[in-house]
Structure formats: structure tokens, C-alpha cells
Amino acid sequence: MAFFSIKDTVKALKDGTCTSASLVKESIDTFEKDKASKIPLNAFLEMYSDALTKAEAADKEIADAKAAGKIDELFAERPLLGVPFAVKDNISVKGQRLTCASKILEGYVAPYNATVINRLEAKGAIPLGRCNQDEFAMGSSTEYSCYGATRNPINREYVSGGSSGGPAAAVSANQALFGLGTETGGSVRLPASYCGIYGLKTTYGVLSRWGVVAYGSSLDQVGLLAHTPDDIAKTLSCMAGVDMYDDTSADLKDADKLASLEAFSDAEIAKLKFAIPKQFLETKGQSDDVTAVFNSVQDWLKSKGAKIDVVDLPVLDASIASYYVIALAEAASNLSRFDGIRYGRRVDTGDGYDELYVHTRSEGFGPEVKRRIVIGNYVLSEQFSGDTYKKGMTVRAKIQAAMAKLYESYDVVLCPVCPTPAFKLGQKVDSPLEMYLSDLYTTFVNLARITSISVPAGKTSEANGSMPIGIQFAAAMFEEAKILRLAQSWENDHPGCGIPLK
């Protein structure tokens, strides 16, 4: 795309330097050209058929407002007018296919918009197309998709991360200005780190989950992917808040102020206190490149006068185990509705409902989803539910309490997003345990229901492919403004770090 930020795009739309239709056409042309290439990126699965029509309507709205001398008033009311965005394949867009990258939902068309889509469209944004993901958001590399893997735009031999690898790759490759993803244990921050862009995990409830296909209901959250913190702040301000259709939704205080994000001054950063969990410093298997980038971020903060302490949080050692017990139990429960009777794929051998159910799910689900359903049902089985699931919930409560206590003394938790940078396609796909450990530094955020942002902080050495590395700033619940302002300070000192491909 000619413009890499919403701010620059909106300015061009107002000035007449470009049109919304030209932006959409450029994305469609890029998608079609890439799809026909020898090694397709496979970020977008399809472009929505009405995207261009919506863009042309936005252009007319802009032209009419300019003619009436009310262009500023128009964009004050609809700040994202004409801006196209990518949508993960588990978020409902009315009249468009929604498959969660699974054969079991083949041909399913969403009958309504998710709340986040409604709110973005109300502000003028245009859903551009459906993006790839790990099947039912279960994975860390976007290799568990019935459509095939999404590749990393920086180097197509590598994974894009998961499960929101599709929208992350689309934004990184400049096929969309921003993207909507979802995460249950790091599925926005991880691909953001691997693809060299910013990725925000919001506080649980800040963005409505109405119209988002559930994986682990107590952990799931819509997240945002973009080239700058300012872009994330603008879109977040348009979507945040209570939704009558989602009882878990919550208001974000002063969300409207995010529409014009101000970076922290050096003096403000100097007043912040950062905590680094000791448990993450003792991790075996963290790459030297990640350690070097993490140290460079600490040096940047110290140069601003910030105070950084190493803190001991022993309960974090159990975060991965607790997360997978809870997530897989909830996944098994949520996915029980996909039975071949109500909607989606139906494989009927004529041998009765039991066989219909078995054949539909056996042929419809991929191996990773089956694995998680089996483990989840095992956890929930009568003889183990009291001993396993309840222990997982007990650990979660302790993590929430420990993090709440920590934020009484500290402003931000500082840690890597992942122990390693992006790995090569196929490297971990047959090693589930190794894949699960990709979430080692991210799951505590989801368990504690706090907010965190992945910041593109550096790259691996040239010998290791110069692949992006993300570092995360995690803050207490509803402190999105704090970490976004901090991230913007980083962006101001490292301009363009979230635009890996220019």
C-alpha cells in the first residue's frame, strides 16, 4: 500500500491524493497476483465481494462532504471512513463465509456481523477480506489450517505465527492497513512478533466477543494488529465498550482519548516502574537473539531513567500447564456444538445419529483440534475433573492475585513475546509440546485477563535470517492507554519499526 498508517491514509483520503476504491483495488490486485505466485503468502483466503462497493460509497460520502465544506466534520464522526482492514476467519461478517479454517464449517455463511465489525463499519472502516488462521484458533504457527499454512512475509520459508497468522501476515505484507485477530493464549502477540508489527491483546471484556467463534470462552479476546500503536489506539477507541449481546463486555475508561494517542515524554517514562519476572529470565531454550533484543529494550528504558526490577513470581511456572488445562476443557465443551446436525459439514452414512456425529467430526476436524478435544474431554471426565480442571482454575486465581498485587507497585511487566523468533515451516508441526511452549511468555496475560502489546523491537542476526523479534509491555486491566503510549514512545524513537516491508 502507498500509505502505512491510518493517519496518513485518512489525510490522503481527505486531500484527494487517493481514494478508498483505489486502496481496495490495490489490495485485491496484490492478493490475486500473490495467489498466482509460486510461493503464495496465503494470508487472505478471499476478498469480500462487496468491499469495492463499500469503498466507492465511502468515496462518494467524502466527495459530498468536501463539496458541502464539511469534510472535517465527517471524519470527526467517522474517523475510519474508507479505511480497509483484514478479518480473521473466526469473526462474523454478515453474508460472508466463516469457516474457522476448518472443513467442518465448509460453506457456512455468517448471518450477522460481530459487534466489532458493526462498530468499525459505523466509523467508516471497510472489511476487506477473510484471513487464514489455525483451525478454530488452535495453534501457534497457522500451519493447522484446512487451507494450508500462511507464510511469513519477511521470509516465506518461515511461519507467520498463530493463530492469527493470516491477518498478521496481511498487515506485515502491506495488503491491509490493520487487522482483527483473536487470541486465547497469545495468538495476536505471537504473530505480531514473528511478522514485525504491533499486536495488542486487550483486557478481557473490552472488546465484545459477540459474533466471534469461541475456543476458550474465559480466555478469548479480540485483538488488533497494525503498523503503529497510534493505529491500534484509533481502532480500539472505535470498538471498545459494553455490548448488550455480551455479558462479559466492559467499558474502557477514557477510550475516546485513544483517538489521538500521545506518546509518553522522557520525563513520564522516568516515573514508570518495570518488572521482569525472574521465571522468564531462567527459561531454557531462549535464543541469544531474543536475549540481545530484550536487553536492548531494557537499555532504552534505562536511558530514559525508568526503574527496572527483577521480581519473583513462582506461580508463573505453572501458567502453561494451567492455561492448557482450562483452554482445552473449554474447547472440548465449545466444539461439541459442531455435530453435523445444526450447521456446517454433514457426513451421513444413513446408520443413525451416532454414526453421523462420529463421521462428521472425524472428517471435519483436523488432527490438532481432535487432539485438543480428546485432552479436554479427558480433563472434564468424571474421575479427573475435580483433580485437574479445578486445580487449573486454582492456579489461575493465584496468577490473577499475584499480578494484581504486582501492579500495586509496578506499572508494566516487561518480557519477550516468545523464547525464539519465527521458525521454519514444518519444524514443529509434528511436535505439539514444542509448539505449545511457543506460548510460554504470553499465557499469563490471558489467565490474569490483563492487557499486553507486542512491540517490534529488533531482529535476529543476519546469520539467522534477520527475522523480527517482539518484546511485550503488559499492564494491569484496563490500562491499554498506558502501554499504547509507551509503545508510541518506542515508535517515535524507532520510526518505521512496525513496517517490515516497504
C-alpha positions as CSV (number, residue, x, y, z in Angstrom):
1,M,0.0,0.0,0.0
2,A,1.1,3.6,-0.7
3,F,0.3,4.5,2.9
4,F,1.3,2.6,6.0
5,S,-0.7,4.3,8.7
6,I,-4.3,5.2,9.2
7,K,-3.3,8.8,9.9
8,D,-1.5,9.1,6.6
9,T,-4.3,7.3,4.7
10,V,-7.1,9.4,6.2
11,K,-5.1,12.6,5.3
12,A,-4.7,11.3,1.7
13,L,-8.4,10.5,1.5
14,K,-9.4,14.0,2.7
15,D,-6.9,15.7,0.4
16,G,-8.0,13.6,-2.6
17,T,-4.5,12.1,-3.0
18,C,-6.1,8.7,-3.1
19,T,-9.5,7.1,-2.9
20,S,-10.8,4.3,-0.8
21,A,-11.6,2.4,-4.0
22,S,-8.0,2.6,-5.2
23,L,-6.8,1.2,-1.8
24,V,-9.2,-1.7,-2.1
25,K,-8.3,-2.4,-5.7
26,E,-4.7,-2.3,-4.8
27,S,-5.2,-4.9,-2.1
28,I,-7.3,-7.1,-4.4
29,D,-4.7,-6.9,-7.2
30,T,-1.9,-7.8,-4.8
31,F,-4.0,-10.7,-3.4
32,E,-4.7,-12.1,-6.9
33,K,-1.1,-11.6,-8.0
34,D,0.3,-13.3,-4.9
35,K,-2.2,-16.2,-5.1
36,A,-0.9,-17.0,-8.6
37,S,2.8,-16.9,-7.5
38,K,5.0,-19.9,-7.0
39,I,5.0,-19.5,-3.2
40,P,1.8,-17.7,-2.2
41,L,1.7,-15.9,1.2
42,N,-1.8,-17.4,1.9
43,A,-2.7,-14.5,4.3
44,F,-6.1,-13.7,2.8
45,L,-8.3,-16.6,1.9
46,E,-10.6,-14.4,-0.1
47,M,-11.6,-10.8,-0.7
48,Y,-15.1,-9.9,0.2
49,S,-17.2,-9.3,-2.9
50,D,-18.8,-6.1,-1.6
51,A,-15.6,-4.5,-0.4
52,L,-15.2,-2.4,-3.5
53,T,-18.8,-1.3,-3.5
54,K,-18.4,-0.1,0.1
55,A,-15.2,1.7,-0.8
56,E,-17.0,3.5,-3.7
57,A,-19.8,4.5,-1.3
58,A,-17.2,5.9,1.1
59,D,-15.6,7.9,-1.7
60,K,-19.0,9.4,-2.6
61,E,-19.6,10.3,1.0
62,I,-16.2,12.0,1.1
63,A,-16.8,13.9,-2.1
64,D,-20.2,15.1,-1.0
65,A,-18.8,16.3,2.3
66,K,-16.0,18.2,0.5
67,A,-18.5,19.8,-1.8
68,A,-20.5,20.9,1.3
69,G,-17.4,22.1,3.2
70,K,-18.0,19.6,5.9
71,I,-15.1,17.2,5.4
72,D,-13.6,17.7,8.9
73,E,-17.0,17.2,10.5
74,L,-17.4,14.0,8.5
75,F,-14.1,12.5,9.7
76,A,-14.7,13.6,13.2
77,E,-17.9,11.5,13.2
78,R,-16.5,8.7,11.0
79,P,-12.7,8.7,11.6
80,L,-12.0,5.4,9.8
81,L,-14.1,6.3,6.7
82,G,-12.7,4.5,3.6
83,V,-10.0,2.5,5.5
84,P,-9.9,-1.2,4.6
85,F,-9.0,-3.9,7.2
86,A,-8.4,-7.6,7.4
87,V,-10.6,-10.0,9.3
88,K,-9.7,-13.3,10.9
89,D,-11.8,-16.3,9.7
90,N,-13.5,-16.7,13.1
91,I,-15.1,-13.3,13.2
92,S,-18.6,-13.0,11.6
93,V,-19.1,-10.7,8.7
94,K,-22.7,-10.8,7.5
95,G,-23.2,-12.5,4.2
96,Q,-19.6,-13.7,4.0
97,R,-18.1,-17.2,4.6
98,L,-17.0,-18.1,8.1
99,T,-15.1,-21.3,8.4
100,C,-12.5,-21.0,11.2
101,A,-10.1,-22.7,8.7
102,S,-11.9,-26.0,9.3
103,K,-13.6,-28.4,6.9
104,I,-16.4,-28.8,9.4
105,L,-17.7,-25.3,8.6
106,E,-17.2,-25.6,4.9
107,G,-19.7,-23.4,3.1
108,Y,-21.1,-21.7,6.2
109,V,-22.1,-18.1,5.7
110,A,-22.4,-15.7,8.7
111,P,-26.0,-14.4,9.2
112,Y,-24.9,-11.3,11.1
113,N,-22.0,-9.1,11.9
114,A,-19.9,-9.4,15.0
115,T,-20.1,-6.4,17.3
116,V,-16.6,-5.4,16.5
117,I,-17.4,-5.4,12.8
118,N,-20.6,-3.3,13.3
119,R,-18.7,-0.7,15.4
120,L,-15.8,-0.4,12.8
121,E,-18.3,-0.1,9.9
122,A,-20.2,2.5,11.9
123,K,-17.0,4.6,11.9
124,G,-16.5,4.1,8.2
125,A,-14.0,1.2,8.0
126,I,-14.3,-1.4,5.3
127,P,-14.0,-5.2,5.9
128,L,-11.6,-6.2,3.1
129,G,-11.4,-9.9,3.3
130,R,-11.2,-13.2,5.2
131,C,-7.8,-14.2,6.6
132,N,-6.3,-17.6,7.3
133,Q,-5.8,-18.9,10.8
134,D,-5.0,-22.1,12.7
135,E,-8.2,-24.3,12.7
136,F,-10.5,-23.0,15.4
137,A,-7.6,-20.8,16.6
138,M,-5.8,-23.8,17.9
139,G,-2.1,-23.4,17.1
140,S,0.9,-21.1,17.2
141,S,2.0,-21.1,13.6
142,T,-1.1,-21.0,11.3
143,E,0.0,-24.4,9.9
144,Y,-3.1,-26.2,11.3
145,S,-5.4,-24.8,8.6
146,C,-7.5,-26.7,6.1
147,Y,-6.4,-24.1,3.6
148,G,-2.7,-24.7,4.1
149,A,-0.1,-22.7,6.0
150,T,0.3,-18.9,5.9
151,R,3.9,-17.9,5.2
152,N,5.9,-15.2,6.8
153,P,6.2,-12.1,4.5
154,I,9.7,-11.4,5.7
155,N,10.9,-14.9,4.6
156,R,8.4,-17.3,3.1
157,E,10.2,-20.3,4.4
158,Y,9.2,-19.4,7.9
159,V,5.9,-19.4,9.8
160,S,3.8,-16.3,10.4
161,G,2.9,-17.3,13.9
162,G,-0.6,-18.2,15.1
163,S,-3.3,-18.5,15.4
164,S,-3.9,-15.0,13.9
165,G,-1.1,-15.6,11.4
166,G,-3.3,-14.6,8.4
167,P,-4.2,-11.1,9.4
168,A,-0.7,-10.5,10.8
169,A,0.9,-11.5,7.6
170,A,-1.6,-9.4,5.6
171,V,-0.7,-6.3,7.6
172,S,3.0,-7.1,7.6
173,A,2.9,-7.5,3.8
174,N,1.0,-4.2,3.4
175,Q,-2.1,-6.0,2.0
176,A,-4.2,-4.3,4.7
177,L,-3.8,-1.2,6.9
178,F,-4.8,-3.1,10.1
179,G,-6.3,-6.4,11.0
180,L,-8.6,-8.0,13.6
181,G,-7.3,-11.2,15.2
182,T,-8.3,-13.2,18.3
183,E,-6.2,-14.7,21.0
184,T,-6.7,-17.2,23.8
185,G,-3.1,-17.5,24.9
186,G,-1.0,-15.2,22.7
187,S,-2.4,-15.7,19.2
188,V,-2.2,-11.9,18.4
189,R,1.1,-11.0,20.1
190,L,2.9,-14.1,18.8
191,P,2.3,-13.5,15.0
192,A,2.8,-9.8,15.5
193,S,6.3,-10.6,16.9
194,Y,7.1,-13.1,14.1
195,C,5.9,-10.7,11.4
196,G,7.4,-7.5,12.8
197,I,4.3,-5.4,13.5
198,Y,2.4,-4.2,16.7
199,G,-0.2,-6.5,18.2
200,L,-2.4,-5.7,21.1
201,K,-4.1,-8.1,23.4
202,T,-6.9,-6.1,25.1
203,T,-8.2,-6.6,28.7
204,Y,-10.8,-9.3,28.8
205,G,-14.2,-7.8,28.0
206,V,-13.0,-4.5,26.5
207,L,-13.9,-5.8,23.0
208,S,-17.1,-7.7,22.6
209,R,-16.9,-11.4,21.7
210,W,-20.4,-11.4,20.2
211,G,-20.1,-12.9,16.7
212,V,-16.7,-14.4,17.4
213,V,-16.5,-18.2,17.3
214,A,-15.5,-19.5,20.8
215,Y,-12.4,-21.5,21.6
216,G,-11.9,-21.0,25.3
217,S,-14.6,-18.6,26.4
218,S,-13.0,-17.4,29.7
219,L,-9.7,-16.6,27.8
220,D,-10.7,-15.5,24.3
221,Q,-10.3,-11.9,23.3
222,V,-10.4,-9.9,20.1
223,G,-7.0,-8.2,19.4
224,L,-5.6,-5.7,16.9
225,L,-2.6,-5.8,14.5
226,A,-1.2,-2.7,12.9
227,H,2.0,-0.9,11.8
228,T,1.8,1.7,14.6
229,P,0.5,2.0,18.2
230,D,-1.5,5.0,17.0
231,D,-3.4,2.9,14.5
232,I,-4.2,0.4,17.2
233,A,-5.4,3.1,19.6
234,K,-7.6,4.7,16.9
235,T,-9.3,1.4,16.1
236,L,-9.6,0.4,19.7
237,S,-11.4,3.7,20.5
238,C,-14.0,2.9,17.9
239,M,-14.7,-0.7,19.1
240,A,-14.3,-0.7,22.9
241,G,-17.2,-0.8,25.4
242,V,-20.1,-2.6,26.8
243,D,-22.2,-4.7,24.4
244,M,-25.7,-5.8,25.3
245,Y,-25.1,-9.1,23.5
246,D,-22.0,-9.9,25.6
247,D,-22.4,-10.1,29.3
248,T,-18.7,-10.3,29.8
249,S,-18.1,-7.0,28.0
250,A,-16.8,-4.0,29.8
251,D,-16.2,-0.3,29.3
252,L,-12.7,1.1,28.8
253,K,-12.3,4.4,30.7
254,D,-11.4,7.3,28.5
255,A,-11.4,5.2,25.4
256,D,-12.3,8.2,23.3
257,K,-8.9,9.8,24.2
258,L,-7.2,7.0,22.4
259,A,-8.4,8.5,19.1
260,S,-5.4,10.9,19.4
261,L,-2.6,9.0,21.0
262,E,0.1,10.9,22.8
263,A,3.5,9.2,23.4
264,F,5.0,9.4,26.9
265,S,7.6,12.0,27.3
266,D,11.0,11.0,28.6
267,A,10.1,12.5,32.0
268,E,6.9,10.4,32.1
269,I,8.8,7.2,31.3
270,A,11.3,8.0,34.0
271,K,8.5,7.8,36.5
272,L,7.4,4.3,35.4
273,K,8.4,1.2,37.2
274,F,9.0,-2.0,35.2
275,A,9.0,-5.6,36.5
276,I,10.8,-8.5,34.8
277,P,9.6,-11.9,36.1
278,K,12.6,-13.9,37.3
279,Q,11.0,-17.1,36.0
280,F,11.3,-15.7,32.4
281,L,15.0,-15.0,32.8
282,E,15.6,-18.6,33.8
283,T,13.9,-20.1,30.8
284,K,15.9,-22.8,29.0
285,G,15.9,-22.6,25.2
286,Q,15.6,-18.8,24.8
287,S,17.6,-17.8,21.8
288,D,20.6,-15.5,22.0
289,D,19.0,-13.1,19.5
290,V,15.9,-12.8,21.7
291,T,18.0,-12.1,24.8
292,A,20.0,-9.5,22.9
293,V,16.9,-7.6,21.7
294,F,15.3,-7.9,25.2
295,N,18.5,-6.3,26.7
296,S,18.4,-3.5,24.1
297,V,14.9,-2.6,25.2
298,Q,15.9,-2.5,28.8
299,D,18.8,-0.2,27.8
300,W,16.4,2.1,26.0
301,L,14.2,2.3,29.1
302,K,17.1,2.9,31.4
303,S,18.3,5.7,29.1
304,K,15.0,7.4,29.8
305,G,15.5,7.0,33.6
306,A,13.0,4.2,34.1
307,K,13.4,1.8,37.0
308,I,13.6,-1.9,36.2
309,D,13.4,-4.7,38.8
310,V,13.5,-8.4,38.6
311,V,10.6,-9.9,40.6
312,D,9.9,-13.4,41.8
313,L,6.6,-14.8,40.7
314,P,6.8,-18.6,41.3
315,V,3.2,-19.2,40.2
316,L,4.2,-18.3,36.6
317,D,6.0,-21.6,36.4
318,A,2.6,-23.2,36.3
319,S,1.0,-20.8,33.7
320,I,1.4,-23.1,30.7
321,A,0.0,-26.1,32.5
322,S,-2.9,-24.1,33.9
323,Y,-3.6,-22.5,30.6
324,Y,-3.8,-25.7,28.6
325,V,-6.0,-27.5,31.2
326,I,-8.5,-24.6,31.1
327,A,-8.3,-23.8,27.4
328,L,-8.7,-27.4,26.3
329,A,-11.5,-28.2,28.7
330,E,-13.4,-25.2,27.4
331,A,-12.6,-26.0,23.8
332,A,-14.0,-29.5,24.1
333,S,-17.2,-28.0,25.5
334,N,-17.5,-25.3,22.9
335,L,-16.8,-27.5,20.0
336,S,-19.4,-30.1,21.0
337,R,-22.0,-28.0,19.1
338,F,-20.3,-28.9,15.7
339,D,-22.2,-32.1,15.2
340,G,-23.3,-32.2,11.6
341,I,-26.9,-31.6,12.6
342,R,-27.3,-27.9,13.3
343,Y,-25.0,-26.3,10.8
344,G,-21.7,-26.9,8.9
345,R,-20.4,-30.1,7.3
346,R,-22.6,-33.2,7.5
347,V,-21.4,-36.7,6.8
348,D,-24.5,-39.0,7.0
349,T,-23.9,-42.7,6.3
350,G,-27.5,-43.5,7.0
351,D,-26.6,-45.6,10.0
352,G,-28.1,-43.3,12.7
353,Y,-27.3,-40.2,14.6
354,D,-24.3,-41.7,16.5
355,E,-22.6,-42.6,13.2
356,L,-23.5,-39.2,11.7
357,Y,-21.9,-37.5,14.7
358,V,-18.7,-39.6,14.6
359,H,-18.2,-39.4,10.8
360,T,-18.9,-35.6,10.7
361,R,-16.5,-34.8,13.4
362,S,-13.8,-37.3,12.3
363,E,-13.7,-36.0,8.8
364,G,-14.5,-32.3,9.7
365,F,-11.8,-31.7,12.3
366,G,-8.1,-31.6,11.7
367,P,-5.6,-33.5,13.9
368,E,-4.7,-30.7,16.3
369,V,-8.3,-29.9,17.0
370,K,-9.0,-33.6,17.6
371,R,-6.1,-33.8,19.9
372,R,-7.3,-30.8,22.0
373,I,-10.9,-32.2,22.1
374,V,-9.6,-35.6,23.4
375,I,-7.4,-34.0,26.1
376,G,-10.2,-31.5,27.0
377,N,-12.7,-34.3,27.5
378,Y,-10.2,-36.3,29.5
379,V,-9.7,-33.3,31.8
380,L,-13.5,-33.0,32.2
381,S,-14.2,-36.7,32.7
382,E,-15.8,-37.6,35.9
383,Q,-12.8,-39.2,37.5
384,F,-10.4,-36.3,36.7
385,S,-12.5,-33.1,36.6
386,G,-12.2,-32.5,40.3
387,D,-8.5,-33.3,40.4
388,T,-7.3,-31.5,37.2
389,Y,-9.7,-28.8,36.0
390,K,-10.3,-27.4,39.5
391,K,-6.5,-27.3,40.1
392,G,-6.1,-25.4,36.8
393,M,-8.7,-22.9,38.0
394,T,-7.0,-22.6,41.4
395,V,-3.6,-21.8,39.7
396,R,-5.4,-19.3,37.5
397,A,-6.8,-17.5,40.6
398,K,-3.4,-17.4,42.1
399,I,-1.9,-15.9,38.9
400,Q,-4.6,-13.2,38.9
401,A,-4.0,-12.4,42.5
402,A,-0.2,-12.3,42.1
403,M,-0.5,-10.0,39.1
404,A,-2.9,-7.7,40.8
405,K,-0.6,-7.5,43.8
406,L,2.4,-6.8,41.5
407,Y,0.6,-3.9,39.8
408,E,0.2,-2.2,43.1
409,S,4.0,-1.5,43.0
410,Y,4.8,-1.6,39.3
411,D,3.4,-0.1,36.1
412,V,4.5,-2.5,33.4
413,V,5.7,-6.1,33.1
414,L,8.5,-6.4,30.6
415,C,9.3,-9.7,28.9
416,P,9.9,-11.2,25.4
417,V,6.9,-12.4,23.4
418,C,8.4,-15.8,22.6
419,P,11.6,-17.6,23.6
420,T,12.5,-17.8,19.9
421,P,11.9,-15.9,16.7
422,A,9.8,-17.4,13.9
423,F,10.8,-21.0,13.0
424,K,10.7,-22.7,9.6
425,L,7.6,-24.2,8.2
426,G,7.2,-27.8,9.3
427,Q,9.8,-27.6,12.0
428,K,7.4,-28.0,14.9
429,V,4.2,-29.1,13.3
430,D,4.7,-32.7,14.4
431,S,5.8,-31.8,17.9
432,P,2.8,-30.5,19.8
433,L,4.6,-30.0,23.1
434,E,7.3,-27.9,21.4
435,M,4.6,-25.8,19.7
436,Y,2.8,-25.3,22.9
437,L,5.9,-23.9,24.5
438,S,5.8,-21.0,22.0
439,D,3.2,-19.5,24.4
440,L,5.5,-19.6,27.4
441,Y,5.6,-15.9,27.9
442,T,2.1,-15.0,26.7
443,T,-0.4,-17.2,28.6
444,F,-0.1,-15.5,32.0
445,V,-1.6,-12.4,30.4
446,N,-4.7,-14.2,29.3
447,L,-5.1,-16.1,32.6
448,A,-4.8,-12.8,34.5
449,R,-7.2,-11.1,32.0
450,I,-4.8,-8.1,31.7
451,T,-3.6,-6.2,28.6
452,S,-0.3,-6.5,26.7
453,I,1.2,-5.3,23.5
454,S,3.9,-6.9,21.3
455,V,6.4,-4.2,20.1
456,P,8.7,-4.9,17.1
457,A,11.9,-4.4,18.9
458,G,14.6,-5.9,16.7
459,K,15.8,-8.7,14.5
460,T,17.8,-11.8,14.6
461,S,21.3,-11.7,13.3
462,E,21.9,-11.9,9.5
463,A,23.2,-15.4,10.0
464,N,19.8,-16.3,11.5
465,G,17.8,-14.7,8.7
466,S,17.2,-11.2,10.1
467,M,13.7,-12.3,11.3
468,P,11.7,-9.9,13.6
469,I,11.6,-10.2,17.4
470,G,8.9,-8.7,19.6
471,I,9.1,-7.6,23.2
472,Q,5.9,-7.1,25.2
473,F,4.7,-4.5,27.6
474,A,2.0,-5.9,29.9
475,A,-0.1,-3.7,32.2
476,A,-3.0,-4.1,34.6
477,M,-6.6,-4.5,33.5
478,F,-8.0,-1.5,31.5
479,E,-4.5,0.1,31.2
480,E,-4.4,0.0,27.4
481,A,-3.7,3.7,27.2
482,K,-0.5,3.2,29.3
483,I,1.1,0.5,27.2
484,L,-0.1,2.2,23.9
485,R,1.5,5.5,24.9
486,L,4.7,3.6,25.9
487,A,4.7,1.7,22.6
488,Q,4.3,5.0,20.8
489,S,7.3,6.4,22.6
490,W,9.2,3.4,21.3
491,E,7.8,4.0,17.8
492,N,8.9,7.7,17.9
493,D,12.4,6.7,18.8
494,H,12.4,3.8,16.2
495,P,10.3,5.2,13.4
496,G,9.0,2.6,10.9
497,C,10.0,-0.4,13.1
498,G,6.5,-1.8,12.5
499,I,6.7,-1.6,8.7
500,P,9.0,-4.6,7.9
501,L,8.2,-4.4,4.2
502,K,8.3,-1.0,2.4
